[in-house]
């Protein structure tokens, strides 16, 4: 039976494959892998997932995603399973749909408790208000967007909050006999130390979930502490306590080591510096100690003591602080794959979240997006401007600087690559909450027009997210049965891969596709592929680029056979063969990128005997004019007669009747005893006649899955 005519219910799904009914949004591409990894963990009864056999076929690849979110998903799935009675693995996808809002509620509860403990319930209210009404932040926790970025942003925010709550490396002066004393009280130092330790633990958790995000935040935090110390070194109201930064580094180091062992001990301890690693923990410890020494020197103390042990420890701290950079520079190809030139070019040029802010939003509702993204920073800057340096108490300067500097740095990162923007705004929401509390304390010195300006700035800050939510709800209520257009690629990918599975029940497919749709095929079909967009899959991405860059059919056949590929499936919205060829050509200058086999194949200029084209009709009701699906099955032992018959069937299904007639007449003259060509020729002649004399017919039906 032709693939285009197959009814989904006619053939059973192959053993070991589950039919997914939950369609995730396009933005949930990482969420699909979180679900796949969580299901693998539950299916195998494992504690962690360290390898993936579906990707980079046939050898698989490593997995270095933190297990925390998988444990949360598994816990949510267990709860759904206990209440619904559905199979546990089926509950993982459903849990992923609603995990974002559930996690948001849990995190906000903890956040509010910490804010209330330190600054009161008014501060807690401001904190929740600014966090939950910032649209880019809410995107991190949107239903269907099961991902780790929300956790990273929250851990970073909590780390900075605890550091600010502990005074930012300073404490207020103690009092002795009614006079100010330059020695801080023991109780104040102990309280600050507890907050600083909590900051180190939260920061280490962020490092565990995403080292790439947390490392620049840690560096910016140290810079904020340094600036605060230099500004306040001669203050009469606060006292610098440099040893608090030693405590911060030690707590972060110990917690980072714990999370590393939790994730990798005892069988997977290696040298992957793209993720949390003991070298970063040691760098944190050394950096905290160095910062304490600099602040001690700025306050008039010695930079390096006279004792030789102290000098040796200072040298050790310097080495620890720069050790990760030294190892990366020395062994970059082995320990830091994300610096690979091919991967860098692929990510920076072809992944949306790596694009600059204003380039990424071009062609969209630019004004609305800019207001969404910049209203919080503008509000905070206006609040700081209204207060002025003189109105801000000395004790608050350090608290604000250790939040402002990381928030400002991450906003700059967000302007350079939009993937940082949501996390940056998590930090700005914290700064806005702290400034709101400070403004209430200083309200006697704030003029009415200044307060009115802040209120006006608050309107877009807290009003856009509810407005967008209402507009989205209105669209859903207007046409609740329609499939959102951004979901159509997922629906089509799910249908195509299910048809492939049912058409080949005894032959598990290995599909070569574009990098984005490779993830869709892995999620909806459980199939193997070679090229998904993750740094752990560097070898698979390079293999896909090498195959697509093959100059001729013979070379392509050899490379496809090496990877065990059974199908080539390319969607026009993620075709990517030319992009792969261009990227690969930079690695191998002189490759004729314009004459590659993939281009000739897609243009219909070449069809080798070992390929069988299969037609897939995109439903007209989807209104995707100009889009197409190109599907080829690799049949190494296919005869010429079978190849010609397959090409003729494809052209008939595609409505290319004149072309099919010419091909079939040639095939019948070449194989006069093969009855297939006579039957297909008769079918082509009838179809061509119907086209010339069209008659009313019933609407075309397509056996595509309904919206779930």
C-alpha positions as CSV (number, residue, x, y, z in Angstrom):
1,X,0.0,0.0,0.0
2,X,1.2,3.5,-0.8
3,X,2.3,5.6,2.1
4,X,0.0,8.5,1.1
5,X,-3.0,6.2,1.1
6,X,-2.3,4.4,4.4
7,X,-4.9,4.8,7.2
8,X,-3.3,5.3,10.5
9,X,-5.5,2.6,12.1
10,X,-4.9,0.0,9.5
11,X,-1.5,-1.3,10.6
12,X,-0.4,-1.9,14.2
13,X,2.4,0.2,15.5
14,X,5.7,-1.8,15.7
15,X,6.6,-3.5,19.0
16,X,8.6,-1.3,21.4
17,X,7.1,1.9,19.9
18,X,4.5,4.0,21.7
19,X,2.1,6.3,19.8
20,X,2.3,9.7,21.3
21,X,-1.0,11.7,21.7
22,X,0.4,14.8,23.2
23,X,1.6,17.4,20.7
24,X,4.1,19.8,22.2
25,X,4.5,23.4,20.9
26,X,7.4,24.3,18.7
27,X,9.1,26.1,21.6
28,X,9.1,22.8,23.5
29,X,11.8,21.2,21.4
30,X,14.1,20.8,24.4
31,X,11.1,19.6,26.4
32,X,10.8,16.6,24.0
33,X,14.2,15.4,25.0
34,X,13.5,16.0,28.7
35,X,10.5,13.7,28.2
36,X,12.5,11.1,26.3
37,X,15.2,11.0,28.9
38,X,12.7,10.9,31.8
39,X,10.9,7.9,30.2
40,X,14.2,6.2,29.6
41,X,15.1,6.7,33.3
42,X,11.7,5.3,34.5
43,X,11.7,2.4,32.0
44,X,15.2,1.3,33.0
45,X,14.7,2.0,36.7
46,X,17.8,4.2,36.7
47,X,18.7,7.1,38.8
48,X,20.2,9.2,36.0
49,X,20.5,9.2,32.2
50,X,24.0,9.4,30.8
51,X,23.6,8.1,27.3
52,X,21.1,8.3,24.4
53,X,21.0,5.5,21.8
54,X,18.4,7.3,19.6
55,X,20.8,10.0,18.4
56,X,24.0,9.7,16.4
57,X,23.0,6.3,15.1
58,X,24.4,3.7,15.4
59,X,26.8,4.5,18.2
60,X,24.6,6.9,20.3
61,X,25.9,9.9,22.3
62,X,26.5,11.1,25.8
63,X,23.8,13.0,27.8
64,X,25.0,15.7,30.2
65,X,21.6,17.2,31.2
66,X,21.1,17.7,34.9
67,X,18.8,15.1,36.5
68,X,16.9,17.5,38.7
69,X,14.2,18.3,36.1
70,X,13.9,14.6,35.2
71,X,13.3,13.8,38.8
72,X,10.6,16.5,39.0
73,X,8.9,15.2,35.8
74,X,9.1,11.6,37.1
75,X,7.5,12.8,40.4
76,X,4.7,14.6,38.6
77,X,4.1,11.6,36.4
78,X,3.8,9.3,39.5
79,X,1.2,11.6,40.9
80,X,-0.8,11.6,37.6
81,X,-0.4,7.8,37.4
82,X,-1.7,7.3,40.9
83,X,-4.8,9.4,40.2
84,X,-5.6,8.5,36.6
85,X,-4.6,4.9,36.5
86,X,-2.9,5.5,33.1
87,X,0.5,3.8,32.3
88,X,3.3,5.7,34.1
89,X,5.2,6.3,30.8
90,X,2.2,7.8,29.2
91,X,1.8,10.2,32.1
92,X,5.3,11.8,31.5
93,X,4.2,13.8,28.4
94,X,1.1,15.0,30.2
95,X,3.1,16.0,33.2
96,X,5.5,17.9,30.9
97,X,2.6,19.9,29.5
98,X,1.8,21.4,32.9
99,X,5.2,21.1,34.7
100,X,6.0,24.8,33.9
101,X,3.1,26.4,35.8
102,X,3.3,23.9,38.6
103,X,7.1,24.5,39.1
104,X,6.4,28.3,38.9
105,X,3.9,28.0,41.8
106,X,6.3,26.0,43.9
107,X,9.2,28.4,43.2
108,X,7.2,31.5,43.9
109,X,6.1,30.0,47.3
110,X,9.8,29.5,48.3
111,X,10.7,33.0,46.9
112,X,8.0,34.7,48.8
113,X,9.0,33.0,52.0
114,X,12.6,34.1,51.7
115,X,11.6,37.7,50.8
116,X,9.2,37.9,53.7
117,X,11.7,36.5,56.2
118,X,14.3,39.2,55.3
119,X,12.2,42.2,54.2
120,X,8.6,41.5,55.2
121,X,5.5,40.5,53.3
122,X,5.3,43.7,51.3
123,X,8.6,42.8,49.7
124,X,7.3,39.3,49.0
125,X,4.3,40.8,47.3
126,X,6.5,43.1,45.1
127,X,8.8,40.2,44.3
128,X,5.9,37.9,43.1
129,X,4.3,40.8,41.2
130,X,7.3,41.8,39.2
131,X,8.4,38.2,38.5
132,X,5.0,36.8,37.4
133,X,4.0,39.8,35.2
134,X,7.2,39.8,33.1
135,X,6.2,38.1,29.8
136,X,9.7,36.8,28.9
137,X,10.1,35.4,32.3
138,X,6.7,33.7,32.2
139,X,7.7,32.1,28.8
140,X,10.2,30.1,30.8
141,X,7.3,28.5,32.7
142,X,4.6,28.4,30.0
143,X,2.4,25.3,29.8
144,X,4.0,23.0,27.2
145,X,7.4,24.6,27.6
146,X,9.1,21.9,29.7
147,X,12.7,23.2,30.0
148,X,15.4,23.9,32.5
149,X,15.8,27.7,31.8
150,X,13.2,28.7,34.3
151,X,15.0,26.7,37.1
152,X,18.3,28.3,36.1
153,X,16.9,31.8,36.3
154,X,15.3,31.1,39.7
155,X,18.4,29.6,41.2
156,X,20.5,32.6,39.9
157,X,17.9,35.0,41.3
158,X,17.8,33.3,44.7
159,X,21.6,33.2,44.9
160,X,21.7,37.0,44.4
161,X,18.9,37.6,46.8
162,X,20.5,35.7,49.6
163,X,23.8,37.5,49.0
164,X,22.0,40.8,49.1
165,X,20.0,39.7,52.2
166,X,23.4,39.0,53.9
167,X,24.5,42.6,53.2
168,X,26.5,42.0,50.0
169,X,29.7,41.5,51.9
170,X,29.1,44.3,54.4
171,X,27.4,44.6,57.8
172,X,26.2,47.6,59.7
173,X,28.5,48.9,62.4
174,X,28.0,47.6,65.9
175,X,27.5,49.9,68.9
176,X,29.5,49.9,72.1
177,X,28.7,52.1,75.1
178,X,26.3,54.2,73.0
179,X,29.0,54.9,70.4
180,X,29.5,53.5,67.0
181,X,32.2,50.8,66.8
182,X,34.3,49.8,63.8
183,X,33.9,46.1,64.9
184,X,30.8,44.4,63.6
185,X,28.7,42.6,66.1
186,X,29.0,38.8,66.2
187,X,25.3,38.3,65.8
188,X,25.3,40.4,62.6
189,X,28.2,38.5,61.1
190,X,26.6,35.1,62.0
191,X,23.4,36.2,60.4
192,X,25.2,37.5,57.3
193,X,27.2,34.3,57.1
194,X,24.0,32.2,57.0
195,X,22.6,34.2,54.1
196,X,26.0,34.0,52.2
197,X,26.1,30.2,52.7
198,X,22.5,30.0,51.3
199,X,23.7,32.1,48.3
200,X,26.5,29.7,47.6
201,X,24.1,26.7,47.7
202,X,21.6,28.3,45.3
203,X,24.4,29.4,43.0
204,X,25.8,25.8,43.0
205,X,22.4,24.5,42.1
206,X,22.3,26.9,39.2
207,X,25.8,25.7,38.2
208,X,24.5,22.1,38.3
209,X,21.5,22.9,36.0
210,X,23.4,25.1,33.6
211,X,27.1,26.0,34.0
212,X,27.0,28.1,30.8
213,X,24.5,30.4,32.4
214,X,25.7,30.5,36.0
215,X,29.4,31.1,35.4
216,X,29.0,34.6,34.0
217,X,26.5,35.4,36.7
218,X,29.1,34.3,39.4
219,X,31.8,36.4,37.7
220,X,29.5,39.4,37.6
221,X,28.5,38.9,41.2
222,X,32.2,39.0,42.3
223,X,32.6,42.2,40.2
224,X,29.6,43.7,42.0
225,X,31.0,42.8,45.4
226,X,34.4,44.3,44.4
227,X,32.8,47.6,43.3
228,X,30.7,47.7,46.4
229,X,33.7,47.1,48.6
230,X,35.7,49.9,46.9
231,X,32.8,52.3,47.2
232,X,32.2,51.6,50.9
233,X,35.7,51.0,52.1
234,X,35.7,54.4,54.0
235,X,32.0,54.4,55.0
236,X,31.1,55.4,58.5
237,X,27.8,53.4,58.4
238,X,28.9,50.0,57.3
239,X,31.9,47.7,57.7
240,X,33.4,45.5,55.1
241,X,33.7,41.9,56.1
242,X,36.0,40.4,53.4
243,X,35.8,36.9,55.0
244,X,32.2,36.7,54.0
245,X,33.4,36.3,50.4
246,X,35.6,33.4,51.5
247,X,32.6,31.8,53.1
248,X,30.7,32.4,49.8
249,X,33.4,30.7,47.8
250,X,33.7,27.8,50.2
251,X,29.9,27.2,50.4
252,X,29.6,27.4,46.6
253,X,32.6,25.0,46.1
254,X,31.3,22.4,48.6
255,X,27.8,22.5,47.1
256,X,29.1,22.3,43.6
257,X,31.2,19.3,44.5
258,X,28.1,17.7,46.0
259,X,25.9,18.3,42.9
260,X,28.7,17.0,40.7
261,X,29.0,13.7,42.7
262,X,25.2,13.5,42.7
263,X,25.2,13.7,39.0
264,X,28.2,11.7,37.9
265,X,29.6,9.5,40.8
266,X,30.9,6.8,40.5
267,X,31.0,5.7,36.8
268,X,30.7,8.9,34.8
269,X,33.3,11.2,36.3
270,X,35.1,12.8,33.3
271,X,36.4,16.1,31.8
272,X,33.4,17.7,30.3
273,X,33.8,21.4,31.1
274,X,30.6,22.4,29.3
275,X,28.7,21.4,32.5
276,X,29.3,21.5,36.2
277,X,32.7,20.2,37.1
278,X,35.0,20.3,40.2
279,X,37.3,22.7,38.4
280,X,34.6,25.3,38.5
281,X,34.1,24.6,42.2
282,X,37.8,25.2,42.8
283,X,37.7,28.3,40.7
284,X,34.8,29.6,42.8
285,X,36.7,28.9,46.0
286,X,39.9,30.6,44.7
287,X,37.9,33.5,43.3
288,X,36.1,34.1,46.6
289,X,39.5,34.1,48.5
290,X,41.1,36.5,46.0
291,X,38.1,38.9,46.2
292,X,38.5,38.8,50.0
293,X,42.2,39.7,49.7
294,X,41.5,42.5,47.4
295,X,38.9,44.0,49.7
296,X,41.2,43.5,52.7
297,X,43.9,45.5,50.8
298,X,41.5,48.2,49.8
299,X,40.6,48.6,53.5
300,X,44.2,49.1,54.5
301,X,45.0,45.5,55.3
302,X,47.8,43.4,53.8
303,X,47.3,41.8,50.3
304,X,49.7,39.0,51.2
305,X,50.8,38.3,54.7
306,X,54.3,37.9,55.8
307,X,53.9,34.2,56.6
308,X,55.1,31.9,53.7
309,X,52.0,29.7,54.1
310,X,49.8,32.7,53.4
311,X,51.8,33.5,50.3
312,X,51.6,29.9,49.0
313,X,47.8,29.9,49.6
314,X,47.5,33.2,47.7
315,X,49.3,31.7,44.7
316,X,47.1,28.6,45.0
317,X,44.0,30.7,44.9
318,X,45.2,32.4,41.7
319,X,45.8,29.1,40.1
320,X,42.4,27.7,41.1
321,X,40.6,30.8,39.8
322,X,42.2,30.5,36.3
323,X,42.5,26.7,36.1
324,X,39.3,26.0,34.1
325,X,40.4,28.6,31.5
326,X,43.9,27.0,31.3
327,X,42.5,23.5,30.8
328,X,40.1,24.7,28.1
329,X,42.8,26.5,26.3
330,X,45.1,23.5,26.5
331,X,42.7,20.7,25.7
332,X,39.8,22.5,24.0
333,X,39.1,19.8,21.5
334,X,38.7,17.2,24.2
335,X,37.0,19.0,27.1
336,X,35.1,21.9,25.6
337,X,33.2,20.8,22.4
338,X,31.1,24.0,22.3
339,X,34.1,25.9,21.1
340,X,34.4,23.7,18.0
341,X,34.3,26.0,14.9
342,X,31.6,23.9,13.2
343,X,29.3,23.9,16.3
344,X,29.8,27.6,16.9
345,X,28.9,28.5,13.3
346,X,25.9,26.2,13.4
347,X,24.6,27.6,16.7
348,X,25.3,31.3,16.0
349,X,23.9,31.3,12.4
350,X,21.1,28.8,12.5
351,X,19.5,28.6,16.0
352,X,17.0,31.3,16.8
353,X,17.9,31.7,20.5
354,X,21.5,32.5,19.6
355,X,20.5,35.5,17.5
356,X,20.9,39.1,18.6
357,X,17.8,40.7,20.2
358,X,16.9,43.2,17.5
359,X,17.7,40.8,14.7
360,X,15.5,38.1,16.2
361,X,12.5,40.4,16.6
362,X,12.7,41.9,13.2
363,X,9.4,41.4,11.4
364,X,7.5,40.9,14.6
365,X,5.5,43.3,16.8
366,X,8.7,45.1,17.6
367,X,7.2,47.7,19.9
368,X,5.4,45.3,22.1
369,X,8.4,42.9,22.3
370,X,10.8,45.8,23.2
371,X,8.4,47.0,25.9
372,X,8.1,43.5,27.3
373,X,11.8,43.0,27.5
374,X,13.0,46.5,28.6
375,X,10.3,47.8,30.9
376,X,11.7,46.2,34.0
377,X,15.3,47.5,33.4
378,X,13.9,51.0,32.6
379,X,11.8,50.9,35.8
380,X,14.8,49.9,37.9
381,X,17.0,52.6,36.3
382,X,14.3,55.2,36.9
383,X,14.0,54.1,40.5
384,X,17.7,54.4,41.0
385,X,17.8,57.8,39.3
386,X,14.9,59.1,41.5
387,X,16.6,57.9,44.7
388,X,20.0,59.2,43.7
389,X,23.3,58.1,45.4
390,X,22.8,60.4,48.3
391,X,19.3,59.0,49.2
392,X,20.4,55.4,49.2
393,X,21.5,54.3,52.6
394,X,25.1,53.0,52.7
395,X,23.9,49.5,53.8
396,X,21.8,49.3,50.7
397,X,24.5,50.1,48.2
398,X,26.3,46.8,48.5
399,X,23.0,45.0,48.4
400,X,21.9,46.7,45.2
401,X,25.3,46.4,43.5
402,X,25.6,42.6,43.9
403,X,22.2,42.4,42.1
404,X,22.5,45.2,39.6
405,X,25.9,44.3,38.1
406,X,24.9,40.6,37.3
407,X,21.5,41.8,36.0
408,X,23.2,44.5,33.8
409,X,25.8,42.0,32.4
410,X,23.1,39.4,31.6
411,X,20.9,42.0,29.9
412,X,23.9,42.7,27.7
413,X,24.2,39.0,27.0
414,X,20.5,39.0,26.2
415,X,20.9,41.8,23.7
416,X,23.7,39.7,22.1
417,X,21.8,36.4,22.2
418,X,18.2,36.2,23.1
419,X,18.5,33.0,25.0
420,X,19.9,34.9,28.0
421,X,17.0,37.5,28.1
422,X,14.5,35.6,30.2
423,X,17.2,34.8,32.8
424,X,18.4,38.4,32.8
425,X,14.9,39.6,33.5
426,X,14.6,37.2,36.5
427,X,17.4,39.2,38.0
428,X,15.9,42.5,37.1
429,X,12.6,41.5,38.7
430,X,14.6,40.9,42.0
431,X,16.2,44.3,41.7
432,X,12.8,45.9,41.1
433,X,11.4,44.3,44.3
434,X,14.4,45.5,46.3
435,X,14.1,49.0,45.0
436,X,10.3,49.0,45.7
437,X,11.1,48.2,49.4
438,X,13.8,50.9,49.5
439,X,11.5,53.5,48.0
440,X,8.9,52.8,50.6
441,X,11.5,53.3,53.3
442,X,12.6,56.6,51.6
443,X,9.1,57.7,50.6
444,X,9.4,60.9,52.6
445,X,12.1,62.2,50.3
446,X,10.5,61.2,47.0
447,X,8.5,63.9,45.2
448,X,5.0,63.4,43.8
449,X,6.0,63.8,40.2
450,X,8.8,61.2,40.7
451,X,6.3,58.8,42.3
452,X,3.9,59.4,39.4
453,X,6.7,58.6,36.8
454,X,7.4,55.3,38.5
455,X,3.7,54.4,38.5
456,X,3.5,55.2,34.8
457,X,6.5,52.9,34.2
458,X,4.9,50.2,36.3
459,X,1.9,50.1,34.0
460,X,3.6,48.4,31.0
461,X,5.8,46.4,33.3
462,X,3.0,44.6,35.1
463,X,0.2,45.1,32.5
464,X,1.4,43.4,29.4
465,X,1.5,39.8,30.5
466,X,-2.2,39.7,31.6
467,X,-3.1,41.5,28.4
468,X,-1.3,38.9,26.2
469,X,-2.9,36.1,28.3
470,X,-6.4,37.5,27.6
471,X,-5.7,37.9,23.9
472,X,-4.4,34.3,23.7
473,X,-7.5,33.0,25.5
474,X,-9.7,35.0,23.1
475,X,-8.0,33.4,20.1
476,X,-8.6,29.9,21.6
477,X,-12.3,30.6,22.3
478,X,-12.9,32.0,18.8
479,X,-11.9,28.8,17.1
480,X,-11.3,26.1,19.7
481,X,-11.2,23.2,17.1
482,X,-8.5,24.8,14.9
483,X,-4.8,23.7,15.1
484,X,-2.5,26.7,15.9
485,X,-0.3,27.2,12.9
486,X,2.9,26.9,14.9
487,X,1.8,23.3,15.8
488,X,1.3,22.2,12.2
489,X,4.9,21.1,11.7
490,X,4.7,18.9,14.8
491,X,1.4,17.4,13.6
492,X,2.8,16.7,10.2
493,X,6.0,15.2,11.6
494,X,4.0,13.0,13.9
495,X,1.9,11.7,11.1
496,X,4.7,11.1,8.7
497,X,6.8,9.1,11.2
498,X,3.8,7.0,12.3
499,X,3.2,6.1,8.7
500,X,6.9,5.1,8.2
501,X,6.7,2.9,11.3
502,X,3.6,1.1,10.2
503,X,4.8,0.7,6.7
504,X,8.0,-1.0,8.0
505,X,6.9,-3.0,11.0
506,X,9.9,-5.4,10.8
507,X,12.5,-2.8,10.0
508,X,13.2,-0.2,12.7
509,X,13.9,3.0,10.7
510,X,17.0,5.2,11.0
511,X,16.0,8.6,9.6
512,X,18.3,11.3,8.2
513,X,16.5,14.7,8.5
514,X,17.0,18.3,9.4
515,X,18.4,19.1,12.8
516,X,15.1,20.5,14.3
517,X,12.8,17.8,12.9
518,X,15.2,15.1,14.0
519,X,14.0,15.8,17.5
520,X,10.3,15.7,16.4
521,X,10.9,12.3,14.8
522,X,12.7,11.0,17.9
523,X,9.8,12.2,20.1
524,X,6.8,11.2,18.1
525,X,8.2,8.0,16.6
526,X,11.0,6.8,18.9
527,X,13.1,6.5,15.7
528,X,16.8,6.7,15.5
529,X,18.5,9.6,13.7
530,X,22.0,11.2,13.7
531,X,21.8,15.0,13.8
532,X,20.0,16.8,16.7
533,X,21.1,20.3,17.8
534,X,23.0,19.5,21.0
535,X,26.7,19.9,21.7
536,X,26.9,16.3,23.0
537,X,25.9,15.3,19.5
538,X,28.8,17.0,17.8
539,X,29.9,13.9,16.0
540,X,26.3,13.2,14.7
541,X,25.9,16.7,13.4
542,X,29.2,16.5,11.6
543,X,28.2,13.1,10.1
544,X,24.9,14.6,8.9
545,X,26.8,17.5,7.3
546,X,29.2,15.1,5.7
547,X,26.4,13.1,4.2
548,X,24.5,16.1,2.9
549,X,27.7,17.4,1.3
550,X,28.3,14.2,-0.7
551,X,29.2,15.2,-4.2
552,X,27.6,12.2,-5.9
553,X,25.2,9.3,-5.4
554,X,27.9,6.7,-4.9
555,X,29.6,8.7,-2.1
556,X,26.2,9.4,-0.5
557,X,25.3,5.7,-0.6
558,X,28.5,4.7,1.2
559,X,28.1,7.3,3.9
560,X,24.4,6.4,4.5
561,X,25.3,2.7,4.8
562,X,28.0,3.5,7.4
563,X,25.3,5.1,9.6
564,X,22.6,2.4,8.9
565,X,20.2,5.1,7.6
566,X,17.0,3.7,6.1
567,X,15.1,6.9,5.2
568,X,15.8,10.5,4.2
569,X,13.0,12.8,5.3
570,X,13.2,16.5,4.6
571,X,10.6,19.1,5.4
572,X,10.8,22.3,3.4
573,X,10.7,24.4,6.7
574,X,13.8,22.4,8.0
575,X,15.4,21.1,4.8
576,X,18.9,22.3,5.8
577,X,20.9,20.3,3.3
578,X,22.4,23.5,1.7
579,X,23.1,24.9,5.1
580,X,24.9,21.7,6.2
581,X,26.9,21.8,3.0
582,X,27.9,25.4,3.4
583,X,29.0,24.8,7.0
584,X,30.9,21.7,6.1
585,X,32.5,23.4,3.2
586,X,34.2,25.9,5.6
587,X,35.9,22.9,7.2
588,X,36.9,21.4,3.8
589,X,37.5,24.3,1.4
590,X,37.0,23.5,-2.2
591,X,33.8,21.4,-1.8
592,X,31.4,22.2,-4.6
593,X,28.5,23.2,-2.4
594,X,26.2,24.1,-5.3
595,X,26.6,20.7,-7.0
596,X,26.0,18.4,-4.1
597,X,23.9,15.2,-4.5
598,X,21.2,16.3,-2.1
599,X,20.4,19.4,-4.2
600,X,20.1,17.3,-7.4
601,X,17.9,14.8,-5.6
602,X,15.5,17.4,-4.2
603,X,15.3,19.1,-7.6
604,X,14.4,15.8,-9.3
605,X,17.5,15.9,-11.4
606,X,18.8,12.6,-10.1
607,X,17.2,9.5,-8.6
608,X,19.6,6.6,-8.0
609,X,18.4,3.0,-8.3
610,X,18.8,2.4,-4.5
611,X,16.4,5.2,-3.5
612,X,12.6,4.9,-3.5
613,X,10.6,8.2,-3.4
614,X,7.5,8.2,-1.3
615,X,4.8,10.9,-1.6
616,X,3.2,12.5,1.4
617,X,0.4,15.0,0.8
618,X,0.2,18.0,3.1
619,X,-3.6,18.6,3.8
620,X,-4.9,21.6,1.9
621,X,-6.9,22.7,5.0
622,X,-3.5,23.5,6.6
623,X,-3.0,26.3,4.2
624,X,0.7,25.7,3.9
625,X,1.1,26.6,0.2
626,X,4.6,26.3,-1.1
627,X,5.6,23.8,1.7
628,X,6.5,20.2,0.9
629,X,7.7,16.9,2.4
630,X,10.4,15.0,0.7
631,X,10.7,11.3,1.7
632,X,13.0,8.7,0.3
633,X,13.4,5.1,1.4
634,X,16.8,3.5,1.0
635,X,16.5,0.0,-0.7
636,X,20.0,-1.2,-1.5
637,X,19.0,-4.3,-3.5
638,X,16.2,-2.6,-5.5
639,X,16.0,-3.6,-9.2
640,X,15.7,-1.1,-12.0
641,X,12.1,-2.2,-12.7
642,X,11.2,-1.7,-9.0
643,X,12.9,1.7,-9.1
644,X,11.0,2.8,-12.1
645,X,7.7,1.6,-10.7
646,X,8.4,3.5,-7.4
647,X,9.2,6.7,-9.3
648,X,6.0,6.3,-11.4
649,X,3.9,5.8,-8.3
650,X,5.4,8.9,-6.7
651,X,4.6,11.0,-9.8
652,X,1.1,9.7,-9.9
653,X,0.5,10.5,-6.2
654,X,2.1,14.0,-6.7
655,X,-0.2,14.7,-9.6
656,X,2.6,14.8,-12.2
657,X,0.6,12.8,-14.7
658,X,2.4,13.9,-17.9
659,X,5.8,13.1,-16.4
660,X,4.4,9.7,-15.1
661,X,3.1,8.9,-18.6
662,X,6.5,9.4,-20.2
663,X,8.3,7.4,-17.5
664,X,5.8,4.5,-17.7
665,X,5.9,4.3,-21.5
666,X,9.7,4.0,-21.3
667,X,9.5,1.4,-18.5
668,X,6.9,-0.7,-20.4
669,X,9.1,-0.8,-23.5
670,X,12.1,-1.8,-21.4
671,X,10.1,-4.4,-19.3
672,X,7.2,-5.6,-21.5
673,X,6.5,-8.6,-19.3
674,X,6.1,-6.6,-16.1
675,X,2.3,-6.1,-15.7
676,X,2.8,-3.3,-13.2
677,X,3.7,-0.8,-15.8
678,X,0.6,-1.5,-17.9
679,X,-1.6,-1.1,-14.9
680,X,0.1,2.1,-13.8
681,X,0.0,3.4,-17.4
682,X,-3.7,2.9,-17.5
683,X,-4.1,4.7,-14.2
684,X,-2.0,7.6,-15.4
685,X,-3.9,8.0,-18.6
686,X,-7.2,8.1,-16.7
687,X,-5.9,10.6,-14.3
688,X,-4.5,12.8,-17.1
689,X,-7.9,12.7,-18.8
690,X,-9.7,13.7,-15.6
691,X,-7.3,16.7,-15.3
692,X,-8.2,17.8,-18.8
693,X,-11.9,17.4,-18.1
694,X,-12.4,18.1,-14.4
695,X,-15.6,16.9,-12.8
696,X,-17.0,17.7,-9.3
697,X,-15.6,15.4,-6.7
698,X,-15.8,14.9,-3.0
699,X,-13.4,16.9,-0.8
700,X,-10.0,15.3,-0.3
701,X,-9.6,13.6,3.0
702,X,-6.3,13.2,4.8
703,X,-5.8,10.8,7.6
704,X,-4.0,13.1,9.9
705,X,-4.3,13.1,13.7
706,X,-6.7,15.5,15.3
707,X,-5.6,18.1,17.7
708,X,-4.9,16.6,21.1
